[in-house]
Amino acid sequence: MDSFDIDKLVDKLNFDDNFHNYHVNDIYLSNYQISILERNNIKYKNYNNLKSLIFDIDYFLNNYGSEDEELDKLLDDLVEFNYYKNINK
C-alpha cells in the first residue's frame, strides 16, 4: 500500500483558486472557474443571474461541439449550486 504525506498533499492545494471570490448578483465563481469561462470566451461579468449563465454555458456546449470536460464539469457545479441555493427549505 502506498503511503502519503498528508502535509505535503495539503501544501499543494491552492485554496485561492478554488474559493468563490467573485460574487455579483447570485453568481459565485472561483478563480479556477473564471479561468475556464475566459478560456471559452464566456463573458461571465455580463450576466445578471446564475440561471442565464447556466443556460448559455449549456447552449455553448450543445451547439458549438465543445469537448471541454472542465466546462462541462463547471456547468454541473453551477447547476448543483443553483439548486441548493434556491431550494425551499
Stockholm file with secondary structure:
# STOCKHOLM 1.0

chainA/1-89         MDSFDIDKLVDKLNFDDNFHNYHVNDIYLSNYQISILERNNIKYKNYNNLKSLIFDIDYFLNNYGSEDEELDKLLDDLVEFNYYKNINK
#=GR chainA/1-89 SS CCCCCHHHHHHHCCHHHHSEEEEETTEEEEHHHHHHHHHTTCCGGGCSSHHHHHHHHHHHHHHSCCCCHHHHHHHHHHHHHHHHHHSCC
#=GC SS_cons        CCCCCHHHHHHHCCHHHHSEEEEETTEEEEHHHHHHHHHTTCCGGGCSSHHHHHHHHHHHHHHSCCCCHHHHHHHHHHHHHHHHHHSCC
//
